Amino acid sequence: MKTIVFIARHSEPFKKLLGEYDCDETEQFKNEKQPLSVKGEKKAEKMSEYKELQDVDVIYSSHYVRAMATAKYIAEKNNIKLNVDSRFGERKFGIKTWDEFPQDFFEHQFHDWNYKLNDGESLNEVHTRMNEALLEALNKYEGKKIVIVAHGTSLSAMLSTWCDVKLNEETNLIELYFDGDKFFAGDWNVPELFKLEFENNNLIKIENINEVHQL
């Protein structure tokens, strides 16, 4: 039996007009509670109107505010409850301030999926929790239409189970390939949407929906 899963990166976060931030919070907490921009809210609502996202049976989101804020429009359009699962959250850097962040972190972590900072996560750890949550959803809602709203890095880690994840040395972007064909060039849109088709929990087809719709 085939199960359709739509995976989406959250819509545009509120960053450009954010001024001084005088609050005693860790960078992780700031990241988790970051809202959508005004444009991001409009784009999230527009995405929820895609014909592909109608008649959805179940929707999941990470616990990050920007993911929930994106997912709420799809839930509203389909009149279904929004399920929040922290396992669909973004990779944790494990820092209190950006002063602690190594300049070569991203390159180092891509080449070593076990690399992490003290309180952060490795890509292998992100891969494990993301796929654990996905597998539970696939088993529980076999044959249904599922939507998952999450984050760029965590979605890439999840897809590495079936896809090749490659670093383009010229653009420095992470590209995704399925059955030898590139379906994502690495330049994440906000939001970004993919359609995955599973059979017996194996990915048999993937489509970049952003190539069909332009936000």
C-alpha positions as CSV (number, residue, x, y, z in Angstrom):
1,M,0.0,0.0,0.0
2,K,1.3,3.4,-1.0
3,T,1.6,6.3,1.5
4,I,2.0,9.9,0.4
5,V,4.2,12.2,2.6
6,F,4.7,15.9,2.0
7,I,7.7,17.3,3.8
8,A,8.0,21.1,4.0
9,R,10.6,23.4,5.2
10,H,9.0,26.2,7.3
11,S,8.2,29.6,5.7
12,E,10.3,32.7,5.9
13,P,11.4,33.6,9.5
14,F,11.4,37.1,11.0
15,K,15.1,38.1,10.8
16,K,15.7,41.1,8.6
17,L,14.0,43.7,10.8
18,L,14.9,42.2,14.1
19,G,16.7,44.9,16.1
20,E,18.5,44.7,19.5
21,Y,17.6,41.5,21.4
22,D,18.3,42.2,25.1
23,C,17.0,39.0,26.7
24,D,18.8,36.4,28.9
25,E,18.2,33.4,26.6
26,T,20.4,30.8,25.0
27,E,20.8,30.8,21.3
28,Q,18.8,27.5,21.2
29,F,15.8,29.0,22.9
30,K,15.9,32.1,20.6
31,N,16.0,29.8,17.6
32,E,13.1,27.7,18.8
33,K,10.8,30.6,19.4
34,Q,11.6,32.6,16.2
35,P,8.4,33.6,14.5
36,L,7.6,34.0,10.8
37,S,8.0,37.3,9.0
38,V,4.9,39.1,7.7
39,K,5.8,37.8,4.2
40,G,6.4,34.4,5.7
41,E,2.9,34.2,7.0
42,K,1.5,35.1,3.6
43,K,3.7,32.6,1.8
44,A,2.7,29.9,4.3
45,E,-1.0,30.6,3.8
46,K,-0.5,30.5,0.0
47,M,1.2,27.2,0.2
48,S,-1.7,25.7,2.2
49,E,-3.9,26.4,-0.9
50,Y,-1.9,24.1,-3.2
51,K,-4.1,21.4,-4.6
52,E,-1.5,18.8,-3.4
53,L,-2.1,19.9,0.2
54,Q,-5.9,19.3,0.2
55,D,-7.5,16.3,1.7
56,V,-4.6,15.8,4.1
57,D,-5.3,13.1,6.7
58,V,-2.6,14.0,9.3
59,I,-0.1,16.8,9.8
60,Y,3.0,17.0,12.0
61,S,5.3,19.9,12.9
62,S,8.4,20.4,14.9
63,H,8.0,22.3,18.1
64,Y,9.8,25.4,16.7
65,V,7.5,28.4,16.4
66,R,8.2,29.0,12.7
67,A,7.4,25.4,11.8
68,M,4.1,25.4,13.8
69,A,3.2,28.8,12.3
70,T,3.7,27.4,8.8
71,A,1.8,24.2,9.5
72,K,-1.2,25.9,11.1
73,Y,-2.5,27.0,7.7
74,I,-2.5,23.5,6.3
75,A,-4.2,22.2,9.5
76,E,-6.9,25.0,9.2
77,K,-7.5,24.3,5.5
78,N,-8.0,20.6,6.1
79,N,-9.8,21.0,9.5
80,I,-7.4,18.7,11.2
81,K,-5.4,18.8,14.4
82,L,-1.8,19.8,14.3
83,N,0.5,17.2,15.9
84,V,3.7,18.6,17.4
85,D,6.8,16.3,17.7
86,S,10.1,17.6,18.9
87,R,11.9,14.8,16.9
88,F,11.1,16.8,13.8
89,G,13.1,19.8,15.2
90,E,16.1,21.4,13.6
91,R,19.7,20.3,14.5
92,K,20.8,21.7,17.8
93,F,24.1,23.6,17.7
94,G,24.6,23.3,21.5
95,I,25.9,26.9,22.1
96,K,24.8,29.6,24.5
97,T,26.2,32.4,22.4
98,W,27.5,32.6,18.8
99,D,31.0,33.4,20.2
100,E,31.3,29.7,20.9
101,F,30.5,28.7,17.3
102,P,33.5,27.4,15.3
103,Q,34.0,29.0,11.9
104,D,34.5,25.6,10.2
105,F,31.5,24.0,11.9
106,F,29.3,23.4,8.8
107,E,32.0,22.0,6.7
108,H,33.4,19.9,9.6
109,Q,29.9,18.4,10.3
110,F,29.1,17.6,6.7
111,H,32.3,15.6,6.3
112,D,31.9,13.9,9.7
113,W,28.3,13.1,10.6
114,N,29.4,12.2,14.1
115,Y,30.9,15.6,14.8
116,K,29.1,17.9,17.3
117,L,29.7,20.5,19.9
118,N,29.3,19.6,23.6
119,D,25.6,20.2,24.0
120,G,24.7,20.0,20.3
121,E,23.7,17.2,17.9
122,S,25.6,15.3,15.2
123,L,23.9,14.8,11.9
124,N,23.7,11.1,12.6
125,E,21.7,11.9,15.8
126,V,19.4,14.1,13.8
127,H,19.0,11.4,11.2
128,T,18.1,8.8,13.8
129,R,15.4,10.8,15.6
130,M,13.9,12.2,12.3
131,N,13.6,8.7,10.8
132,E,12.2,7.3,14.1
133,A,9.4,9.8,14.0
134,L,8.8,9.3,10.3
135,L,8.6,5.5,10.6
136,E,6.1,5.8,13.4
137,A,3.9,8.1,11.2
138,L,4.2,5.7,8.2
139,N,3.2,2.7,10.3
140,K,0.3,4.5,12.0
141,Y,-1.1,6.1,8.9
142,E,-0.3,3.7,6.1
143,G,-2.1,4.5,2.9
144,K,-2.9,8.0,4.2
145,K,-1.8,11.5,3.2
146,I,0.7,12.9,5.7
147,V,2.3,16.3,5.9
148,I,5.5,17.1,8.0
149,V,6.7,20.6,8.5
150,A,10.3,20.8,9.7
151,H,13.7,22.3,8.8
152,G,16.3,22.3,6.1
153,T,19.1,20.5,7.8
154,S,17.0,18.0,9.6
155,L,15.0,17.1,6.5
156,S,18.3,16.6,4.6
157,A,19.5,14.3,7.3
158,M,16.3,12.3,7.2
159,L,16.4,12.0,3.4
160,S,19.9,10.6,3.5
161,T,18.3,7.2,4.3
162,W,17.3,7.0,0.6
163,C,19.0,9.8,-1.1
164,D,22.6,10.9,-1.8
165,V,23.5,14.1,0.0
166,K,26.4,15.9,-1.8
167,L,28.3,19.1,-1.2
168,N,28.7,21.2,-4.4
169,E,32.2,22.5,-4.0
170,E,31.5,25.5,-6.4
171,T,28.3,26.7,-4.7
172,N,29.0,25.3,-1.2
173,L,25.3,24.1,-1.2
174,I,24.1,20.7,-0.2
175,E,22.5,18.9,-3.1
176,L,20.1,15.9,-2.9
177,Y,19.9,13.0,-5.4
178,F,17.4,10.2,-5.7
179,D,18.2,7.2,-8.0
180,G,21.0,9.2,-9.4
181,D,18.9,12.2,-10.4
182,K,19.3,15.6,-8.7
183,F,15.9,16.8,-7.3
184,F,17.2,19.6,-5.1
185,A,20.0,22.0,-5.9
186,G,20.6,23.1,-2.3
187,D,19.2,26.6,-2.3
188,W,16.4,26.2,0.3
189,N,13.2,28.3,-0.3
190,V,11.1,29.4,2.6
191,P,8.9,27.4,2.4
192,E,10.1,24.4,0.4
193,L,7.8,21.4,-0.4
194,F,8.5,17.9,-1.5
195,K,6.2,15.0,-2.2
196,L,7.4,11.5,-1.2
197,E,5.8,8.3,-2.2
198,F,6.4,5.3,0.1
199,E,5.6,1.6,-0.4
200,N,6.2,-0.7,2.5
201,N,8.1,2.1,4.2
202,N,10.5,2.4,1.3
203,L,10.8,5.6,-0.7
204,I,10.0,4.9,-4.3
205,K,9.4,8.4,-5.7
206,I,10.2,12.0,-4.8
207,E,9.1,15.2,-6.4
208,N,10.0,18.8,-5.7
209,I,6.7,20.6,-5.6
210,N,8.3,24.1,-5.5
211,E,9.2,23.5,-9.2
212,V,5.5,23.3,-9.9
213,H,4.4,26.3,-7.7
214,Q,6.3,29.6,-7.4
215,L,5.8,31.5,-4.1
